[in-house]
Amino acid sequence: GLAPHTLVSSAQPCQMCAGAVLWSGVVELAFSATKGDVERLPGFDEGLLARGWQRRMRRRGIAVVPALLRQEGRAVLDLYRKKGGLIYGARRGRD
């Protein structure tokens, strides 16, 4: 019974967040920086996303708008790094 919602994110969702989007009732996902953009920062590991995840979301009725204002999103990530932001999901010799 909720109104349709759009989720706008500074970066592509990780695997956990992508799963949450599927169950959340969001009808549109727009993101800026890509997984590759995030992972070029030392230590970030966004995890694995299944091949075709965007297509699967669309099949479930969730519109996906990738790389919206991507350069601006990359600038935010660069500023985060320069300011010493916390690096979560750091690589620990996996894969």
ABEGO torsion letter per residue (X at the ends): XBBBBBBBBABBBBAAAAAAAAAAGBABBBBBBBAAAAAABBGBBAEBBBBGAAAAAAAAGBBBBBGBGAAAAAAAAAAAAAAGBBBBGBBAGBX
